[in-house]
Amino acid sequence: MPKPTIIIENVTKTFGDVVAVDDLSLEIDSGQFITLLGPSGCGKTTLLRCISGLEEPDNGEIVIADKIVFSRKKGISLPPGQRDLGLVFQNYALWPHMTVYKNITFALEIQKMSKEDMDQRVKESLAQVQMDGYEERYPREMSGGQQQRIALARMLAYRPSVFLLDEPLSNLDARLRIDMRTELKRLHHDSKATTVYVTHDQLEAMTMSTKIAVMKLGVVQQFDTPNQVYHYPSKLFVADFIGNPKINLLEGRVSGKDLVQVGKFHVPVNTKDASGEVVLGIRPEDIEISLEPVEHGEEFIAYSVLPSGADTTIIARQGEFELSVKEIGVSSIEMDQKIWLCFRKDTINLYDKQTENLINAG
């Protein structure tokens, strides 16, 4: 196993009565792309600022590349400039009165780097973000996407061991965000730098990360690969937060071996270690639709049909129950049409209704 580059132990940060980060521990291995994901107010940006040194935790310890950068117990709190970090924020933080060249070399001049070496660093970093020839431009003369690339180039020129990015794409339009995701993933692949990335956008987290830390109220709910977080969320909060269209969460009661009663129908589920009140987690793409009655199929009505080009979301209703079903391509199903849904036992996750923890994975 690679030695962790960043170790966070029992870190707590409060603002008055608000606990932003709550006794949080996390180990981030060398070269990984880690995303801190969660809704607004979950503590992800505060945690990133604690790692960077822009915020000082109330308790705990943070180690970066074998060096203690913060320890309340040992009385250590290194400033950001001594932590060997590269920072990129959502507002880019470029000096408006400086050219691109000066923005990139500002930190290098403090390091007393030679003019020749600085020129080489600027050239290499601009090439990495496909901004060659922009050395003499000012930030006001560039688009938001171009400014973001310059902010990344500045970080790359500094060559830190750790990249910290706080929602760097949130101010860009949808198309540019997709392009920049591609560039950021490529930059990480080429640089091999340990990266911590803050976002509330689950698609960014799913497409770019080695691992995702899903946060709620200052606590990590699950820290795992995108595949595990999506297919086997460890808590109902994670299951509900990840996925578009959203996962179907159905309350029911274990009614027999591998069966759960949901409303007027039964769903086949692995009920080992489960009893009483439970919640089923079923992804929309894991439900099969038939236009004719089929064995083990449950009759529903297509309440709404929502095509989006590459796929179609069908909202199916039966009495009080409403399910989202996802089909690839354009569906032939029409609104108010009778449909029959089949549930595959091996794709359904079972949760304890009280603790909201995963009991059995499909």
Secondary structure, 3 states (H helix, E strand, C coil): CCCEEEEEEEEEEEECCEEEEEEEEEEEECCCEEEEECCCCCCHHHHHHHHHCCCCCCEEEEEECCEEEEECCCCEECCHHHCCEEEEECCCCCCCCCCHHHHHHHHHHHCCCCHHHHHHHHHHHHHHCCCCCCCCCCHHHCCHHHHHHHHHHHHHHHCCCEEEEECCCCCCCHHHHHHHHHHHHHHHHHHCCEEEEEECCHHHHHHHCCEEEEEECCEEEEEECHHHHHHCCCEHHHHHHCCCCCCEEEEEEEEECCEEEECCEEEECCCCCCCCEEEEEECHHHEEEECCCCCCCEEEEEEEEEECCCEEEEEEEECCEEEEEEEECCCCCCCCCEEEEEECHHHCEEEECCCCEEEECC
